[in-house]
Amino acid sequence: MDALKLSYENYGKEFVEANRYESFAPVRECSCRSRWYVDGSTYFRDVADTLEAAREEIFITDWWLSPEIFLKRPALDSEYWRLDQVLLRKAKQGIKVYVMLYKEVEMALGINSFYSKQKLMQHDNIKVMRHPDHASSAVLFWAHHEKLVVVDQNYAFVGGIDLCYGRWDDFFHRLTDLGSVADLERAGHFQAPVTSSTPAGSQLPHTLLALAQGTNMVTIGTVTNAEQAKELPVEMQPHVMSGDVVDAALAQDGDGSEHGEPDEELPMKGETPPTHRRRIMRNMVRMREVASVWSHGIADRSRRHLHRGSSDAEGEDGPAAAAEEAVVAEKAPQAQAAPVTAAVVAAEAGMLDEVDANRVKKLTAKLWFGKDYTNFIVKDFSALDAPFMDQIDRRSVPRMPWHDISTGVVGSAARDVARHFIQRWNAVKVEKLRFNMDYEFLLPKGYQTCDSIPEVLSTPSYKTKCQIVRSASQWSAGIKDTEDSIQQAYVDLISRARHYIYIENQFFISLCGINADVSNRVCEALFQRILRAHNRQEKDGSKFRVFVIVPLLPGFEGQVGTAGGTAIQAITHWNYSSICRGQFSLLKRLQDRGVNDPTEFVSFHGLRTHSELGGKPVTELIYVHSKLMIVDDDTVICGSANVNDRSMMGNRDSEVCMVVEDLEFDEGVMNGEAVKVGKYAGAMRRHLFKEHLGLLETPNDDVDVNDPISDAFYKGVWLKASSKNTDVFEKVFRCIPTDSVKSFAQLQTFQAEVPLVLSYPSRAKEMLKDIRGHLVDLPLEFLESEDLTPDLGTKEALVPTYMWT
């Protein structure tokens, strides 16, 4: 008893007394080193390196886990960094691996957690549990939604990124992944693109398309020489045999200059000596390798530069030169398409030595294998037990890029994450496997050694205060009292914001005031804070901004306006009901209280990008899966929780977030006035602004993102860029959602009209040059004349409202 009393009064005191936000965990004041991850590429890489460094145990819990995903890419011929192989390798080394997966309702969700469990359990040291058992627990609608990785109870990752298909991405947000240029040219036939805006079967008849194109194109005559050919667009240039391409490259060889000597004759085909030909091929391969290194992230050093630096002198996005090289590299594959094709053909013909042949492998490597190449609005996942079989046709369907955020922490907060995992694990064991001795109970570590944990990653970290907050209840964590500390943290941070609030979230479902449908208080807190800002601005002219970025369309399979689009429309209804439609919406409440122009204080956006597929421009929305809020460049809350009742109420989906507060500061500016800004939160926010505005791809010294609330930036850069991008995308592609479509009848008419990209492709390509970044307006008038709730008789109408909210 004395030992128990000592433990209670000392080591366990933090967990039995009240903590901020009524969280199970206290604020960790000074023993935490924190990192942030924007998009999945750097997150997956650091998870891989941390797993590789494991010495005792590994904890993983995900809403969805795909065993065959590659953590480092491109994978080439190696499975070394494939997730299931990493865990198996560590298990063979004696490391204990514990995995908890959400056990889905199979009729409603096709993530096949049973397959994931069976695939992972290839060694006695790997234990996997799925939860909940829906029938016995009567938990039908709620999910384990956390995304956590913990290694040795010292290193933890907390965020929105599941270790599953579709999540790996970087700031380029590529739409295509066809493999080698040679494969691209050999394929020859490309179907009309199918996207979230252009469903299959909706393309124009070939005769109509030809007529539209014919009215705006001039017949191109026969090209008689290479100089004339160079003047044509790439897709119109005549194809030549690989040998001709190799020989033509001689003009770029020699001393490394762009052209050979003026009087140098081009050798005839077949006359190039083998050694000279290999040197030519080596140079062409090296040119393409620049793109492979920077845009595919082959070199860890280069990826760290693109991730961020440790000071403003370097830039949180890496050196300026790195960003410039990344832009050059992104364009290199297009500019060097013919030489690369020759390199691939030469490698297949055995013309290259081993070194060059291995380099060519990098040209043909895909970043997204099989099911990992996905566009889930066009087609949801199926046949997950065939992981390397493509889900969609890469020649006609662009992938849907994935924008997401996660965090990493070393120290006492990591042990808090581990403690949460252990609590869940032990609760599930008691519920399902009480007498199964193969599944042991887990024990948390103490906190006495947290200050001496060695670093295993080379990416920059920041000294911060951290607190782990969660949504947990009896069904999800085996606790008596429901914990909603995530919601309490959001409401508190919003109410205390001084300068700005920046939100990225997969959902925005939160009504203002007392209503019968939605209970969380996030939107009410935003309303009250903006109202205070409005009243203060009228007195002293101070500025306060709220930035909100959400997906342009919800992430469900189907097309808006069709029978298969009911789920998309249901979520769209609740998002718009929270933002701008109805008496409980944020913008309507603000207008009712005298805020005539709410955009002075709050703006809503989505993300979209474009590329070429089969030589034709194509666009797709970038799916925003983040669960992030940054306040005043000094505080961040990030994790798995969406802005909706499912995530915020505590007794529904289980969630974990981390509140990070800066302890180190730099000089900054807000509305032209000098302020202190946190190194962690400030660097994260600036990186995100640069990504969305295209400044990571194309640096522009004239655009300053340091002062996010000044009129010069908010109106002159942020809103202006978003509006311009929106206008160009709609004119070129006629994509949805759009304010031009207010009813289903208008939707049909809108999609029947020929977009500029088909009727006048050269003009469309010229207009697309005006796109800067990915930021676009969220169209607040889209389908505003329609009732988007599920129709009676549909399966979606059978489920209760709270499933959607």
ChimeraX attribute file (.defattr): number of C-alpha atoms within 10 A of each C-alpha:
attribute: neighborCount
match mode: 1-to-1
recipient: residues
	/A:1	6
	/A:2	7
	/A:3	8
	/A:4	10
	/A:5	10
	/A:6	12
	/A:7	12
	/A:8	14
	/A:9	12
	/A:10	10
	/A:11	12
	/A:12	14
	/A:13	12
	/A:14	15
	/A:15	13
	/A:16	11
	/A:17	12
	/A:18	13
	/A:19	15
	/A:20	14
	/A:21	22
	/A:22	17
	/A:23	23
	/A:24	22
	/A:25	26
	/A:26	20
	/A:27	20
	/A:28	17
	/A:29	15
	/A:30	14
	/A:31	19
	/A:32	24
	/A:33	22
	/A:34	26
	/A:35	21
	/A:36	27
	/A:37	21
	/A:38	21
	/A:39	26
	/A:40	25
	/A:41	21
	/A:42	25
	/A:43	28
	/A:44	25
	/A:45	21
	/A:46	22
	/A:47	23
	/A:48	19
	/A:49	17
	/A:50	21
	/A:51	23
	/A:52	16
	/A:53	14
	/A:54	21
	/A:55	14
	/A:56	15
	/A:57	18
	/A:58	25
	/A:59	23
	/A:60	22
	/A:61	26
	/A:62	22
	/A:63	24
	/A:64	24
	/A:65	26
	/A:66	27
	/A:67	22
	/A:68	24
	/A:69	28
	/A:70	29
	/A:71	25
	/A:72	26
	/A:73	21
	/A:74	22
	/A:75	19
	/A:76	14
	/A:77	9
	/A:78	9
	/A:79	16
	/A:80	14
	/A:81	21
	/A:82	19
	/A:83	25
	/A:84	20
	/A:85	18
	/A:86	19
	/A:87	27
	/A:88	21
	/A:89	15
	/A:90	22
	/A:91	20
	/A:92	14
	/A:93	13
	/A:94	15
	/A:95	19
	/A:96	21
	/A:97	24
	/A:98	22
	/A:99	21
	/A:100	25
	/A:101	25
	/A:102	24
	/A:103	21
	/A:104	25
	/A:105	19
	/A:106	11
	/A:107	6
	/A:108	8
	/A:109	12
	/A:110	14
	/A:111	24
	/A:112	21
	/A:113	22
	/A:114	16
	/A:115	14
	/A:116	20
	/A:117	21
	/A:118	11
	/A:119	14
	/A:120	22
	/A:121	17
	/A:122	16
	/A:123	14
	/A:124	13
	/A:125	19
	/A:126	22
	/A:127	19
	/A:128	18
	/A:129	21
	/A:130	18
	/A:131	21
	/A:132	24
	/A:133	16
	/A:134	14
	/A:135	9
	/A:136	7
	/A:137	11
	/A:138	10
	/A:139	16
	/A:140	13
	/A:141	17
	/A:142	20
	/A:143	22
	/A:144	25
	/A:145	25
	/A:146	30
	/A:147	26
	/A:148	30
	/A:149	27
	/A:150	28
	/A:151	25
	/A:152	21
	/A:153	26
	/A:154	24
	/A:155	29
	/A:156	28
	/A:157	29
	/A:158	25
	/A:159	29
	/A:160	34
	/A:161	32
	/A:162	25
	/A:163	28
	/A:164	20
	/A:165	24
	/A:166	23
	/A:167	25
	/A:168	30
	/A:169	22
	/A:170	23
	/A:171	24
	/A:172	20
	/A:173	22
	/A:174	19
	/A:175	25
	/A:176	24
	/A:177	18
	/A:178	20
	/A:179	17
	/A:180	21
	/A:181	22
	/A:182	21
	/A:183	14
	/A:184	18
	/A:185	14
	/A:186	10
	/A:187	12
	/A:188	9
	/A:189	11
	/A:190	16
	/A:191	12
	/A:192	19
	/A:193	22
	/A:194	22
	/A:195	24
	/A:196	25
	/A:197	22
	/A:198	20
	/A:199	16
	/A:200	15
	/A:201	9
	/A:202	12
	/A:203	15
	/A:204	16
	/A:205	9
	/A:206	9
	/A:207	9
	/A:208	12
	/A:209	14
	/A:210	13
	/A:211	11
	/A:212	18
	/A:213	18
	/A:214	13
	/A:215	10
	/A:216	14
	/A:217	12
	/A:218	8
	/A:219	7
	/A:220	8
	/A:221	6
	/A:222	9
	/A:223	13
	/A:224	8
	/A:225	8
	/A:226	11
	/A:227	9
	/A:228	11
	/A:229	15
	/A:230	13
	/A:231	10
	/A:232	13
	/A:233	9
	/A:234	13
	/A:235	10
	/A:236	12
	/A:237	14
	/A:238	12
	/A:239	11
	/A:240	9
	/A:241	10
	/A:242	19
	/A:243	15
	/A:244	16
	/A:245	18
	/A:246	25
	/A:247	20
	/A:248	18
	/A:249	22
	/A:250	21
	/A:251	20
	/A:252	16
	/A:253	18
	/A:254	14
	/A:255	9
	/A:256	10
	/A:257	10
	/A:258	11
	/A:259	14
	/A:260	17
	/A:261	12
	/A:262	7
	/A:263	6
	/A:264	10
	/A:265	10
	/A:266	14
	/A:267	12
	/A:268	11
	/A:269	12
	/A:270	11
	/A:271	10
	/A:272	16
	/A:273	8
	/A:274	12
	/A:275	10
	/A:276	13
	/A:277	19
	/A:278	19
	/A:279	16
	/A:280	23
	/A:281	28
	/A:282	20
	/A:283	19
	/A:284	24
	/A:285	25
	/A:286	16
	/A:287	17
	/A:288	26
	/A:289	21
	/A:290	19
	/A:291	22
	/A:292	23
	/A:293	19
	/A:294	23
	/A:295	24
	/A:296	25
	/A:297	22
	/A:298	19
	/A:299	12
	/A:300	17
	/A:301	13
	/A:302	16
	/A:303	21
	/A:304	17
	/A:305	22
	/A:306	25
	/A:307	24
	/A:308	22
	/A:309	19
	/A:310	18
	/A:311	14
	/A:312	14
	/A:313	9
	/A:314	13
	/A:315	18
	/A:316	23
	/A:317	26
	/A:318	23
	/A:319	16
	/A:320	16
	/A:321	11
	/A:322	18
	/A:323	20
	/A:324	15
	/A:325	17
	/A:326	25
	/A:327	19
	/A:328	18
	/A:329	22
	/A:330	20
	/A:331	14
	/A:332	17
	/A:333	21
	/A:334	13
	/A:335	14
	/A:336	15
	/A:337	19
	/A:338	23
	/A:339	27
	/A:340	28
	/A:341	27
	/A:342	24
	/A:343	32
	/A:344	25
	/A:345	18
	/A:346	21
	/A:347	20
	/A:348	12
	/A:349	9
	/A:350	10
	/A:351	17
	/A:352	23
	/A:353	11
	/A:354	11
	/A:355	9
	/A:356	20
	/A:357	20
	/A:358	13
	/A:359	19
	/A:360	28
	/A:361	17
	/A:362	22
	/A:363	24
	/A:364	20
	/A:365	20
	/A:366	19
	/A:367	22
	/A:368	26
	/A:369	23
	/A:370	19
	/A:371	25
	/A:372	24
	/A:373	29
	/A:374	28
	/A:375	28
	/A:376	19
	/A:377	21
	/A:378	23
	/A:379	16
	/A:380	17
	/A:381	19
	/A:382	14
	/A:383	13
	/A:384	19
	/A:385	13
	/A:386	11
	/A:387	18
	/A:388	15
	/A:389	14
	/A:390	16
	/A:391	22
	/A:392	20
	/A:393	16
	/A:394	21
	/A:395	20
	/A:396	19
	/A:397	26
	/A:398	28
	/A:399	27
	/A:400	27
	/A:401	29
	/A:402	24
	/A:403	25
	/A:404	27
	/A:405	24
	/A:406	28
	/A:407	24
	/A:408	25
	/A:409	28
	/A:410	26
	/A:411	25
	/A:412	29
	/A:413	31
	/A:414	29
	/A:415	26
	/A:416	24
	/A:417	30
	/A:418	27
	/A:419	20
	/A:420	20
	/A:421	25
	/A:422	19
	/A:423	19
	/A:424	21
	/A:425	25
	/A:426	20
	/A:427	20
	/A:428	22
	/A:429	17
	/A:430	14
	/A:431	14
	/A:432	15
	/A:433	15
	/A:434	14
	/A:435	10
	/A:436	10
	/A:437	8
	/A:438	10
	/A:439	17
	/A:440	14
	/A:441	15
	/A:442	15
	/A:443	11
	/A:444	14
	/A:445	15
	/A:446	13
	/A:447	14
	/A:448	9
	/A:449	11
	/A:450	19
	/A:451	14
	/A:452	9
	/A:453	13
	/A:454	11
	/A:455	13
	/A:456	15
	/A:457	13
	/A:458	11
	/A:459	19
	/A:460	17
	/A:461	20
	/A:462	19
	/A:463	20
	/A:464	26
	/A:465	20
	/A:466	29
	/A:467	28
	/A:468	27
	/A:469	32
	/A:470	33
	/A:471	29
	/A:472	32
	/A:473	20
	/A:474	14
	/A:475	22
	/A:476	25
	/A:477	23
	/A:478	18
	/A:479	14
	/A:480	10
	/A:481	11
	/A:482	19
	/A:483	25
	/A:484	23
	/A:485	26
	/A:486	31
	/A:487	25
	/A:488	21
	/A:489	23
	/A:490	21
	/A:491	19
	/A:492	14
	/A:493	21
	/A:494	25
	/A:495	17
	/A:496	11
	/A:497	17
	/A:498	16
	/A:499	18
	/A:500	22
	/A:501	22
	/A:502	20
	/A:503	20
	/A:504	27
	/A:505	24
	/A:506	26
	/A:507	24
	/A:508	26
	/A:509	27
	/A:510	27
	/A:511	29
	/A:512	26
	/A:513	19
	/A:514	11
	/A:515	10
	/A:516	7
	/A:517	13
	/A:518	22
	/A:519	20
	/A:520	24
	/A:521	23
	/A:522	25
	/A:523	24
	/A:524	21
	/A:525	19
	/A:526	21
	/A:527	22
	/A:528	16
	/A:529	18
	/A:530	25
	/A:531	19
	/A:532	13
	/A:533	20
	/A:534	22
	/A:535	14
	/A:536	14
	/A:537	13
	/A:538	9
	/A:539	9
	/A:540	8
	/A:541	11
	/A:542	15
	/A:543	19
	/A:544	25
	/A:545	22
	/A:546	21
	/A:547	20
	/A:548	18
	/A:549	25
	/A:550	24
	/A:551	23
	/A:552	23
	/A:553	26
	/A:554	19
	/A:555	19
	/A:556	19
	/A:557	19
	/A:558	21
	/A:559	22
	/A:560	23
	/A:561	17
	/A:562	10
	/A:563	11
	/A:564	13
	/A:565	17
	/A:566	24
	/A:567	24
	/A:568	22
	/A:569	25
	/A:570	21
	/A:571	23
	/A:572	23
	/A:573	21
	/A:574	24
	/A:575	24
	/A:576	20
	/A:577	22
	/A:578	23
	/A:579	22
	/A:580	18
	/A:581	19
	/A:582	14
	/A:583	16
	/A:584	21
	/A:585	24
	/A:586	27
	/A:587	25
	/A:588	20
	/A:589	23
	/A:590	19
	/A:591	12
	/A:592	10
	/A:593	11
	/A:594	12
	/A:595	18
	/A:596	12
	/A:597	11
	/A:598	18
	/A:599	15
	/A:600	17
	/A:601	19
	/A:602	19
	/A:603	18
	/A:604	20
	/A:605	21
	/A:606	24
	/A:607	25
	/A:608	24
	/A:609	23
	/A:610	21
	/A:611	16
	/A:612	13
	/A:613	23
	/A:614	21
	/A:615	12
	/A:616	15
	/A:617	18
	/A:618	23
	/A:619	25
	/A:620	27
	/A:621	26
	/A:622	25
	/A:623	23
	/A:624	25
	/A:625	24
	/A:626	29
	/A:627	25
	/A:628	26
	/A:629	23
	/A:630	25
	/A:631	23
	/A:632	23
	/A:633	29
	/A:634	22
	/A:635	23
	/A:636	29
	/A:637	27
	/A:638	28
	/A:639	30
	/A:640	34
	/A:641	31
	/A:642	24
	/A:643	25
	/A:644	27
	/A:645	25
	/A:646	27
	/A:647	27
	/A:648	29
	/A:649	23
	/A:650	23
	/A:651	21
	/A:652	24
	/A:653	24
	/A:654	27
	/A:655	28
	/A:656	25
	/A:657	30
	/A:658	27
	/A:659	22
	/A:660	27
	/A:661	24
	/A:662	21
	/A:663	15
	/A:664	14
	/A:665	16
	/A:666	13
	/A:667	10
	/A:668	16
	/A:669	16
	/A:670	21
	/A:671	18
	/A:672	14
	/A:673	9
	/A:674	11
	/A:675	15
	/A:676	16
	/A:677	22
	/A:678	23
	/A:679	25
	/A:680	28
	/A:681	26
	/A:682	24
	/A:683	24
	/A:684	21
	/A:685	23
	/A:686	20
	/A:687	22
	/A:688	17
	/A:689	20
	/A:690	21
	/A:691	22
	/A:692	22
	/A:693	25
	/A:694	20
	/A:695	21
	/A:696	25
	/A:697	21
	/A:698	19
	/A:699	16
	/A:700	11
	/A:701	7
	/A:702	6
	/A:703	14
	/A:704	15
	/A:705	20
	/A:706	20
	/A:707	18
	/A:708	28
	/A:709	22
	/A:710	20
	/A:711	15
	/A:712	15
	/A:713	18
	/A:714	20
	/A:715	15
	/A:716	12
	/A:717	17
	/A:718	21
	/A:719	18
	/A:720	15
	/A:721	24
	/A:722	24
	/A:723	16
	/A:724	16
	/A:725	24
	/A:726	24
	/A:727	16
	/A:728	18
	/A:729	23
	/A:730	17
	/A:731	16
	/A:732	25
	/A:733	22
	/A:734	22
	/A:735	20
	/A:736	23
	/A:737	23
	/A:738	21
	/A:739	15
	/A:740	16
	/A:741	21
	/A:742	17
	/A:743	16
	/A:744	17
	/A:745	11
	/A:746	13
	/A:747	19
	/A:748	12
	/A:749	10
	/A:750	17
	/A:751	20
	/A:752	13
	/A:753	10
	/A:754	19
	/A:755	19
	/A:756	20
	/A:757	21
	/A:758	20
	/A:759	21
	/A:760	18
	/A:761	18
	/A:762	14
	/A:763	14
	/A:764	20
	/A:765	16
	/A:766	10
	/A:767	16
	/A:768	18
	/A:769	9
	/A:770	13
	/A:771	20
	/A:772	20
	/A:773	24
	/A:774	23
	/A:775	27
	/A:776	30
	/A:777	25
	/A:778	24
	/A:779	19
	/A:780	17
	/A:781	17
	/A:782	20
	/A:783	25
	/A:784	17
	/A:785	11
	/A:786	12
	/A:787	12
	/A:788	20
	/A:789	18
	/A:790	21
	/A:791	14
	/A:792	9
	/A:793	8
	/A:794	11
	/A:795	11
	/A:796	17
	/A:797	15
	/A:798	11
	/A:799	12
	/A:800	10
	/A:801	14
	/A:802	14
	/A:803	13
	/A:804	18
	/A:805	22
